[in-house]
Amino acid sequence: MSNQNYYQQIKEQWKQDVKKTEKRFPERKQTFTTSSEIEIERLYTPTEPEDTYTEKLGFPGQFPYTRGIQPTMYRSRYWTMRQYAGFGSAEETNERFRYLLKQGQTGLSVAFDLPTQIGYDSDDPMAEGEVGKVGVAIDSLADMEQLFEQIPLDQVSTSMTINAPASILLAMYIAVGEKQGVSPEQLTGTIQNDILKEYIARGTYIYPPKPSMRLITDIFGYCHEHLPKFNTISISGYHIREAGSTAVQEVAFTIANGMAYVDAAIESGLEVDQFAPRLAFFFNAHNQFFEEAAKFRAARRIWAKIMKEHYKAESPKSWKLRFHTQTGGSTLTAQQPDNNIVRVTIQALAAVMGGTQSLHTNSRDEALALPTEDSARIALRTQQIIAQESGVADTIDPLGGSHYMEALTDEIEDEVNKYLERIKELGGAVQAVEEGFMQREIHQTAYEAQKRIESNEDIVVGLNEYKLEEEVNPDLLRVDETLEAGQIDKTKKIRSTRDAAEVEHCLAELREAAKVNNNVMPHIVDAVKVYATVGEIANVLREEFGEYTGM
């Protein structure tokens, strides 16, 4: 078949896909036009298709998904506007969630405090001084019930930034859903659950790599049976970028980690098409607008090829790289914080131009403190203005076909593949992490970037150029220092009023499952339902798996 005929064939298939999609998700308007009443086409393609068009770009919703994973993209539905929030008590965070939903947010994203992230209850000596500081404190199912009070879990998608104890928080979410009358099959959302990047860049790990990988595959298996709509992992490049990586390193190390999870799941006995459709990714968006948009397009193409050609996945759903984006926290400055609104707008626009499925926009004051309500609203309004007023969502992949964009996409793909080959030679992502390869690469990149800022080779407005003699101190959110004592009292009360024998029985069942290599998820679900705490469950697994103390 000639390339011209093949092009026409896949174009016709795309048109059929559009018709199917429109039945489920009609486009937002019958006709899209510019302010001058010029009609905007659904998709722009070469007038005369080039030889490489079908191979490298294709049509939206078709392999290799360079131009997007859905046939109509944002013409039918905008990306999910999912603002990351969490601080203090479950009650306070619940108020912020309900406020953001009233302001037009379309999905929740939960930030947990540091003790919760590393499996300690608020009354543990290790938690002292950190309760509720960088996220919400969750000790037991009672806190989780309060966190989602008056929020219907059959209507709202929830993302949880939780890694080492992801199985525990997911179990609590399941239990809250059931208390609301929402079955596990109806729940939608994502747990981050990406432990490899914790060893690389972030540090909130509990267990050594091998048992941590086992917990992840246990979640894959459990969700395949019970939570078919829930994303079982968000493979995160965000924190790799925050640690100082380049855009290429972010994609390469994230995809390498993704391959490690796929390998582990297959080794555990799962078929690739049983779990791959529920894998999700989480990327950063920085200020280099064109590079960021190209990065997302390249990542989709690389993952599609890996899943189809390397893992032999048969379902197109397994080939699609679905991702959430957060704007770059490390790009924000404490100096002249209003400048951060501009940075975030550029970054959010790059994410949309790159075809993100959901988006969090950072608030202007996050270099100084947790965001105030006003700052969180401005961050959400940034997304809404991009969606409703800019026109960038009216056609699919609007940068596609630009000589610069396509060259950047190709070059990022080539450089990522070079890294993937090096990681393969080391024995895969787990081995590369254990040997410190990714960590060393990131540290060197971060060092070089800092040197360029300090020498004024790279300009950061308000930081090393265009400084103000006198900075204005904005109003900041402060977490109530009395919160910790109140949270400790609440947790002690739960322990004194629950059925202690039931808790001990469930924890013993969990311990046995961990010992004999059975799936631990059903036992964790049973334990949280009788109000076993995060720390109690994590400690059982600590005793069986050991603790990771770093390189």
C-alpha positions as CSV (number, residue, x, y, z in Angstrom):
1,M,0.0,0.0,0.0
2,S,1.4,3.4,-0.9
3,N,1.9,6.0,1.8
4,Q,-0.8,8.2,0.3
5,N,-3.3,5.3,0.5
6,Y,-2.3,4.4,4.1
7,Y,-2.6,8.1,5.1
8,Q,-6.2,8.2,3.7
9,Q,-7.0,4.9,5.5
10,I,-5.9,6.1,8.9
11,K,-7.5,9.4,8.4
12,E,-10.8,7.7,7.6
13,Q,-10.4,5.5,10.7
14,W,-9.8,8.6,12.8
15,K,-13.0,10.2,11.4
16,Q,-14.9,7.0,12.5
17,D,-13.3,7.3,15.9
18,V,-14.5,10.9,16.1
19,K,-18.1,9.8,15.4
20,K,-17.9,7.2,18.2
21,T,-16.4,9.7,20.6
22,E,-19.0,12.3,19.8
23,K,-21.8,9.9,20.7
24,R,-20.4,9.7,24.3
25,F,-18.8,13.1,24.6
26,P,-20.4,15.7,22.2
27,E,-18.1,18.6,21.3
28,R,-18.6,21.7,23.4
29,K,-19.9,23.7,20.4
30,Q,-21.3,23.0,17.0
31,T,-18.9,25.3,15.4
32,F,-15.6,26.7,16.7
33,T,-14.5,30.1,15.4
34,T,-11.9,32.8,16.1
35,S,-13.0,36.3,17.2
36,S,-13.0,37.2,13.5
37,E,-15.5,34.4,12.8
38,I,-12.9,32.3,11.0
39,E,-13.9,28.7,11.5
40,I,-11.4,26.5,13.4
41,E,-10.9,23.0,12.0
42,R,-10.9,20.1,14.4
43,L,-7.3,19.1,13.3
44,Y,-4.7,20.6,11.0
45,T,-2.6,18.2,8.9
46,P,-0.2,18.6,6.0
47,T,-1.9,19.4,2.7
48,E,0.2,16.8,1.1
49,P,1.2,14.2,3.6
50,E,4.9,13.6,4.2
51,D,6.3,10.1,4.2
52,T,6.9,10.3,8.0
53,Y,3.5,11.8,8.9
54,T,1.7,8.5,9.6
55,E,4.6,6.9,11.3
56,K,5.6,9.8,13.6
57,L,2.4,11.7,14.2
58,G,-0.7,9.9,13.1
59,F,-4.1,11.1,14.1
60,P,-5.4,11.9,17.6
61,G,-6.6,8.8,19.4
62,Q,-4.4,6.6,17.1
63,F,-1.0,5.0,17.6
64,P,1.6,6.5,18.3
65,Y,-0.6,9.2,20.0
66,T,1.8,12.0,19.3
67,R,-1.1,14.3,18.7
68,G,-3.2,13.2,21.6
69,I,-4.8,10.1,23.1
70,Q,-8.4,11.0,22.3
71,P,-9.9,11.5,18.8
72,T,-11.5,14.9,19.8
73,M,-9.3,16.0,22.8
74,Y,-10.5,19.2,24.4
75,R,-13.2,20.0,21.8
76,S,-15.4,17.5,23.7
77,R,-14.1,17.8,27.3
78,Y,-11.5,20.0,28.9
79,W,-8.7,18.5,31.0
80,T,-9.6,17.8,34.6
81,M,-8.8,20.9,36.7
82,R,-7.4,19.2,39.8
83,Q,-5.9,21.6,42.4
84,Y,-3.6,20.0,44.9
85,A,-4.7,20.9,48.4
86,G,-4.3,19.7,52.0
87,F,-3.2,21.2,55.3
88,G,-3.9,21.0,59.0
89,S,-6.8,18.8,60.0
90,A,-9.2,16.8,57.8
91,E,-12.0,19.3,58.7
92,E,-9.9,22.3,57.4
93,T,-9.0,20.5,54.2
94,N,-12.6,19.4,53.6
95,E,-13.6,23.0,53.7
96,R,-10.9,23.9,51.1
97,F,-12.0,21.0,48.9
98,R,-15.6,22.1,49.0
99,Y,-14.6,25.7,48.3
100,L,-12.6,24.7,45.2
101,L,-15.4,22.5,43.9
102,K,-17.8,25.4,44.2
103,Q,-15.3,27.6,42.3
104,G,-15.4,25.1,39.3
105,Q,-12.6,22.6,40.1
106,T,-13.4,19.3,38.5
107,G,-11.3,16.9,40.5
108,L,-9.6,16.6,43.9
109,S,-5.9,16.2,44.7
110,V,-5.0,15.4,48.2
111,A,-1.7,16.5,49.9
112,F,-0.9,14.5,53.0
113,D,1.4,15.6,55.8
114,L,4.8,14.2,56.2
115,P,4.0,11.7,59.1
116,T,1.2,10.2,57.0
117,Q,3.5,10.0,53.9
118,I,6.0,7.9,55.9
119,G,3.6,5.8,57.9
120,Y,3.6,7.4,61.3
121,D,0.5,8.4,63.4
122,S,0.3,11.9,64.7
123,D,1.1,10.8,68.3
124,D,4.3,9.0,67.2
125,P,7.5,10.7,68.5
126,M,8.7,10.8,64.9
127,A,5.7,13.0,63.9
128,E,6.4,15.7,66.5
129,G,6.3,19.2,64.9
130,E,5.2,18.0,61.5
131,V,1.5,17.2,62.0
132,G,-0.6,18.9,59.4
133,K,2.3,21.2,58.2
134,V,2.7,20.2,54.5
135,G,-0.6,18.4,54.0
136,V,-3.5,16.9,55.9
137,A,-3.0,14.6,58.8
138,I,-4.7,11.2,58.3
139,D,-4.3,8.7,61.2
140,S,-7.4,6.5,60.8
141,L,-10.6,6.0,58.8
142,A,-12.3,8.6,61.0
143,D,-10.0,11.3,59.5
144,M,-10.7,10.0,56.0
145,E,-14.4,10.1,56.6
146,Q,-14.1,13.7,57.7
147,L,-11.9,14.6,54.7
148,F,-14.6,13.6,52.2
149,E,-17.7,14.6,54.2
150,Q,-20.4,16.0,51.8
151,I,-18.2,15.1,48.8
152,P,-19.9,12.4,46.7
153,L,-17.2,9.9,45.6
154,D,-19.3,8.6,42.8
155,Q,-19.2,12.0,41.2
156,V,-15.7,13.3,42.0
157,S,-12.3,11.9,40.8
158,T,-9.7,12.0,43.6
159,S,-5.9,11.9,43.2
160,M,-3.8,11.1,46.3
161,T,-0.1,12.0,46.5
162,I,0.9,9.1,48.6
163,N,3.6,6.5,47.9
164,A,5.0,4.1,50.6
165,P,1.6,3.8,52.4
166,A,-0.5,4.1,49.3
167,S,-2.2,0.7,50.0
168,I,-3.4,2.0,53.3
169,L,-4.8,5.3,52.1
170,L,-6.4,3.5,49.1
171,A,-8.0,1.1,51.5
172,M,-9.4,4.0,53.5
173,Y,-10.8,5.6,50.4
174,I,-12.6,2.3,49.5
175,A,-14.0,2.2,53.0
176,V,-15.3,5.8,52.9
177,G,-16.9,5.1,49.5
178,E,-18.7,2.1,50.9
179,K,-20.0,4.1,53.8
180,Q,-21.4,6.6,51.3
181,G,-23.0,3.7,49.4
182,V,-20.5,3.9,46.5
183,S,-19.1,0.6,45.4
184,P,-15.4,0.1,44.7
185,E,-16.3,-0.4,41.0
186,Q,-17.6,3.2,40.9
187,L,-14.6,4.9,42.4
188,T,-12.4,7.0,40.1
189,G,-9.1,8.6,40.8
190,T,-5.4,7.9,41.1
191,I,-2.9,7.0,43.8
192,Q,0.7,8.1,43.2
193,N,2.2,4.9,44.5
194,D,5.5,5.4,42.6
195,I,8.2,4.3,45.1
196,L,11.2,4.3,42.7
197,K,11.2,8.1,42.3
198,E,11.2,8.3,46.1
199,Y,14.6,6.6,46.2
200,I,15.7,8.8,43.3
201,A,14.4,12.3,44.2
202,R,12.0,12.7,47.1
203,G,12.8,10.5,50.1
204,T,9.4,9.5,51.6
205,Y,10.1,5.8,51.5
206,I,9.5,3.2,54.2
207,Y,10.4,-0.2,53.0
208,P,13.3,-1.5,50.8
209,P,12.8,-1.6,47.0
210,K,11.8,-5.3,46.6
211,P,9.0,-5.4,49.2
212,S,7.9,-1.9,48.0
213,M,7.6,-3.2,44.4
214,R,5.6,-6.2,45.8
215,L,3.1,-3.8,47.5
216,I,2.6,-2.0,44.1
217,T,1.9,-5.2,42.2
218,D,-0.5,-6.3,45.0
219,I,-2.4,-3.1,44.4
220,F,-2.4,-3.7,40.6
221,G,-3.9,-7.2,41.2
222,Y,-6.5,-6.0,43.7
223,C,-7.6,-3.1,41.6
224,H,-7.9,-5.2,38.5
225,E,-10.5,-7.3,40.3
226,H,-12.2,-4.6,42.4
227,L,-11.5,-1.0,41.2
228,P,-11.6,-1.2,37.4
229,K,-11.9,2.6,37.0
230,F,-9.1,3.6,39.4
231,N,-5.6,4.4,38.3
232,T,-3.3,2.1,40.2
233,I,-0.2,4.2,40.0
234,S,0.9,7.7,38.9
235,I,4.4,7.2,37.6
236,S,6.0,10.5,38.6
237,G,8.5,12.6,36.7
238,Y,7.4,15.7,38.6
239,H,9.6,15.1,41.6
240,I,12.5,14.1,39.4
241,R,12.3,17.5,37.7
242,E,11.9,19.2,41.0
243,A,15.2,17.6,42.1
244,G,16.9,19.3,39.2
245,S,16.7,17.1,36.2
246,T,16.4,18.3,32.6
247,A,13.2,17.7,30.6
248,V,14.9,14.8,28.8
249,Q,16.0,13.2,32.1
250,E,12.5,13.6,33.5
251,V,10.9,11.7,30.7
252,A,13.7,9.0,30.5
253,F,13.8,8.2,34.2
254,T,10.0,8.2,34.5
255,I,9.5,5.9,31.6
256,A,12.3,3.6,32.8
257,N,10.5,3.4,36.2
258,G,7.3,2.7,34.4
259,M,8.9,-0.2,32.6
260,A,10.1,-1.6,36.0
261,Y,6.6,-1.6,37.3
262,V,5.3,-3.3,34.1
263,D,8.1,-5.9,34.5
264,A,7.2,-6.5,38.2
265,A,3.5,-6.9,37.4
266,I,4.2,-9.4,34.7
267,E,6.6,-11.3,36.9
268,S,3.8,-11.4,39.6
269,G,1.6,-13.3,37.1
270,L,-0.5,-10.5,35.7
271,E,-1.1,-10.1,31.9
272,V,0.0,-6.8,30.5
273,D,-3.4,-5.8,29.2
274,Q,-4.9,-6.5,32.7
275,F,-3.2,-3.6,34.3
276,A,-1.5,-1.4,31.7
277,P,-4.7,0.6,30.8
278,R,-4.8,1.9,34.4
279,L,-1.2,3.1,34.5
280,A,-1.0,6.9,34.6
281,F,1.9,9.4,34.6
282,F,2.6,12.7,36.3
283,F,4.9,15.3,34.7
284,N,6.2,18.7,35.5
285,A,5.8,21.8,33.4
286,H,8.6,24.4,33.4
287,N,9.1,27.7,31.6
288,Q,10.7,26.6,28.3
289,F,7.3,26.6,26.6
290,F,8.1,24.8,23.3
291,E,10.4,22.2,25.0
292,E,7.7,21.4,27.5
293,A,5.0,20.9,24.9
294,A,7.4,18.8,22.8
295,K,8.3,16.7,25.9
296,F,4.7,15.6,26.4
297,R,4.3,14.7,22.7
298,A,7.5,12.7,22.7
299,A,6.6,10.9,25.9
300,R,3.3,9.6,24.4
301,R,5.1,8.3,21.3
302,I,7.9,6.6,23.2
303,W,5.5,4.9,25.7
304,A,3.2,3.7,22.9
305,K,6.1,2.1,21.0
306,I,7.4,0.4,24.2
307,M,4.0,-1.0,25.1
308,K,3.1,-2.2,21.7
309,E,6.5,-3.4,20.4
310,H,8.4,-4.4,23.5
311,Y,5.7,-5.7,25.8
312,K,3.4,-6.9,23.0
313,A,0.3,-5.3,24.6
314,E,-2.7,-5.9,22.3
315,S,-5.2,-3.4,23.7
316,P,-4.8,0.2,22.4
317,K,-5.7,1.3,25.9
318,S,-2.4,-0.2,27.1
319,W,-0.5,1.9,24.6
320,K,-1.8,5.3,25.7
321,L,0.3,7.4,28.0
322,R,-2.3,9.3,30.1
323,F,-0.8,12.0,32.3
324,H,-1.4,14.7,34.9
325,T,0.7,17.8,34.9
326,Q,1.7,20.2,37.7
327,T,3.4,23.5,37.1
328,G,6.9,23.7,38.3
329,G,7.2,24.4,42.0
330,S,11.0,24.8,41.8
331,T,10.6,27.6,39.3
332,L,8.6,29.8,41.8
333,T,10.4,32.6,43.6
334,A,9.9,34.0,47.1
335,Q,10.9,37.3,45.6
336,Q,8.1,39.3,43.9
337,P,5.6,36.3,44.2
338,D,3.1,37.9,41.8
339,N,5.6,37.1,39.0
340,N,4.8,33.4,39.7
341,I,1.3,34.0,38.3
342,V,2.9,34.7,34.9
343,R,5.3,31.7,35.2
344,V,2.4,29.4,36.0
345,T,0.3,30.6,33.1
346,I,3.1,29.9,30.6
347,Q,3.6,26.4,32.2
348,A,-0.1,25.6,32.2
349,L,-0.4,26.7,28.6
350,A,2.5,24.4,27.6
351,A,0.8,21.4,29.4
352,V,-2.5,22.1,27.5
353,M,-0.6,22.5,24.2
354,G,1.1,19.2,25.0
355,G,-2.2,17.4,25.6
356,T,-2.4,16.8,29.3
357,Q,-5.4,14.9,30.8
358,S,-5.4,16.8,34.1
359,L,-3.6,19.8,35.5
360,H,-2.7,21.5,38.7
361,T,-1.6,25.1,38.7
362,N,0.6,26.2,41.5
363,S,-0.3,29.2,43.6
364,R,1.7,32.4,43.6
365,D,2.8,32.1,47.3
366,E,3.9,28.5,47.3
367,A,7.6,29.4,47.5
368,L,6.7,31.0,50.9
369,A,3.9,28.9,52.5
370,L,0.9,26.7,51.8
371,P,-1.4,28.7,49.5
372,T,-4.1,31.0,50.8
373,E,-7.7,30.7,49.6
374,D,-7.2,33.8,47.4
375,S,-4.0,32.4,45.8
376,A,-5.6,29.0,45.2
377,R,-8.6,30.7,43.5
378,I,-6.3,32.7,41.2
379,A,-4.4,29.5,40.3
380,L,-7.7,27.8,39.4
381,R,-8.9,30.8,37.4
382,T,-5.7,30.6,35.4
383,Q,-6.8,27.2,34.1
384,Q,-10.3,28.4,33.5
385,I,-9.2,31.4,31.5
386,I,-6.9,29.2,29.3
387,A,-9.8,26.8,28.8
388,Q,-12.7,29.3,28.2
389,E,-11.1,32.4,26.8
390,S,-7.8,31.6,25.0
391,G,-9.1,29.4,22.2
392,V,-6.2,26.9,22.5
393,A,-8.6,24.1,23.3
394,D,-10.6,24.6,20.1
395,T,-8.4,22.6,17.8
396,I,-6.3,19.5,18.5
397,D,-2.5,19.7,18.9
398,P,-2.3,23.3,17.6
399,L,1.5,23.3,17.6
400,G,1.6,20.1,15.5
401,G,3.3,20.6,12.1
402,S,5.5,23.4,13.3
403,H,9.0,22.7,12.0
404,Y,10.4,23.6,15.4
405,M,7.9,21.6,17.3
406,E,8.4,18.5,15.3
407,A,12.2,18.7,15.4
408,L,12.1,19.2,19.2
409,T,9.7,16.3,19.6
410,D,12.1,14.1,17.6
411,E,15.2,15.2,19.4
412,I,13.7,14.7,22.8
413,E,12.6,11.2,21.7
414,D,16.1,10.4,20.5
415,E,17.8,11.6,23.7
416,V,15.3,9.8,25.9
417,N,16.0,6.6,24.1
418,K,19.7,7.0,24.6
419,Y,19.1,7.2,28.4
420,L,16.7,4.2,28.3
421,E,19.5,2.1,26.5
422,R,22.0,3.1,29.3
423,I,19.5,2.1,32.0
424,K,18.9,-1.2,30.2
425,E,22.6,-1.9,30.2
426,L,22.7,-1.3,34.0
427,G,20.0,-4.0,34.4
428,G,16.9,-1.8,34.5
429,A,15.5,1.0,36.6
430,V,15.7,-0.8,40.0
431,Q,19.3,-1.6,39.5
432,A,20.0,1.9,38.2
433,V,18.4,3.4,41.4
434,E,20.3,1.0,43.7
435,E,23.6,2.0,42.0
436,G,22.8,5.7,42.2
437,F,23.0,6.3,38.4
438,M,19.8,8.5,38.1
439,Q,20.6,10.3,41.3
440,R,24.1,11.3,40.1
441,E,22.8,12.5,36.7
442,I,20.2,14.7,38.4
443,H,22.6,16.1,40.9
444,Q,25.1,17.1,38.2
445,T,22.4,18.7,36.2
446,A,21.0,20.6,39.2
447,Y,24.5,21.8,40.1
448,E,25.1,23.1,36.6
449,A,21.8,24.9,36.5
450,Q,22.5,26.6,39.9
451,K,25.9,27.8,38.6
452,R,24.2,29.4,35.6
453,I,21.8,31.3,37.8
454,E,24.5,32.5,40.2
455,S,26.6,33.7,37.3
456,N,23.6,35.5,35.7
457,E,24.0,33.3,32.6
458,D,20.3,32.3,33.2
459,I,18.0,35.1,34.2
460,V,15.3,34.6,36.8
461,V,13.2,37.7,36.9
462,G,13.1,39.2,40.4
463,L,15.8,36.8,41.7
464,N,19.1,37.7,40.0
465,E,17.8,40.6,37.7
466,Y,15.1,43.2,38.0
467,K,15.2,43.0,41.8
468,L,13.2,45.3,44.1
469,E,14.9,47.2,46.9
470,E,12.0,46.6,49.2
471,E,9.9,43.4,49.0
472,V,6.2,43.5,49.9
473,N,5.4,40.8,52.4
474,P,2.2,39.0,51.3
475,D,-0.4,37.5,53.7
476,L,0.5,33.9,54.2
477,L,-1.4,30.8,55.4
478,R,-0.3,29.6,58.8
479,V,-1.2,26.2,60.2
480,D,-2.6,26.5,63.7
481,E,0.1,25.2,66.2
482,T,-2.6,23.8,68.4
483,L,-3.7,21.4,65.7
484,E,-1.1,18.7,66.6
485,A,-2.5,18.3,70.2
486,G,-6.1,18.1,68.9
487,Q,-5.1,15.5,66.3
488,I,-3.3,13.4,68.9
489,D,-6.3,13.5,71.2
490,K,-8.6,12.4,68.3
491,T,-6.4,9.5,67.4
492,K,-6.2,8.3,71.1
493,K,-10.0,8.5,71.4
494,I,-10.3,6.3,68.3
495,R,-8.0,3.7,69.8
496,S,-10.0,3.8,73.1
497,T,-13.4,3.3,71.5
498,R,-12.8,0.8,68.7
499,D,-12.9,-3.0,69.1
500,A,-9.4,-3.8,70.1
501,A,-9.8,-7.6,69.5
502,E,-11.0,-7.0,66.0
503,V,-8.0,-4.7,65.3
504,E,-5.5,-7.3,66.6
505,H,-7.1,-10.0,64.6
506,C,-7.0,-8.0,61.3
507,L,-3.4,-7.0,61.9
508,A,-2.4,-10.6,62.6
509,E,-4.1,-11.6,59.3
510,L,-2.1,-8.9,57.5
511,R,1.1,-10.1,59.1
512,E,0.5,-13.6,57.9
513,A,-0.3,-12.5,54.4
514,A,2.9,-10.5,54.3
515,K,4.9,-13.5,55.5
516,V,3.5,-16.0,53.0
517,N,3.5,-13.6,50.0
518,N,-0.3,-13.4,49.7
519,N,-1.9,-10.2,48.4
520,V,-2.0,-7.9,51.4
521,M,-4.6,-5.5,50.0
522,P,-7.8,-7.4,51.2
523,H,-6.3,-7.5,54.7
524,I,-5.4,-3.8,54.8
525,V,-9.0,-3.0,53.7
526,D,-10.3,-5.2,56.6
527,A,-7.9,-3.5,59.0
528,V,-8.8,0.1,58.1
529,K,-12.5,-0.7,58.4
530,V,-12.1,-1.6,62.1
531,Y,-10.1,1.7,62.6
532,A,-6.6,0.3,62.7
533,T,-4.3,3.4,62.2
534,V,-1.9,4.2,59.4
535,G,1.0,3.7,61.8
536,E,-0.2,0.4,63.1
537,I,-0.6,-1.1,59.7
538,A,2.7,0.4,58.4
539,N,4.5,-1.0,61.5
540,V,3.3,-4.5,60.8
541,L,4.8,-4.3,57.4
542,R,7.9,-2.6,58.7
543,E,8.4,-5.6,61.0
544,E,8.0,-8.1,58.1
545,F,9.7,-6.1,55.3
546,G,12.3,-4.0,57.1
547,E,13.0,-0.3,56.6
548,Y,15.1,1.3,53.9
549,T,17.7,3.6,55.3
550,G,19.1,5.0,52.1
551,M,22.2,4.6,50.0
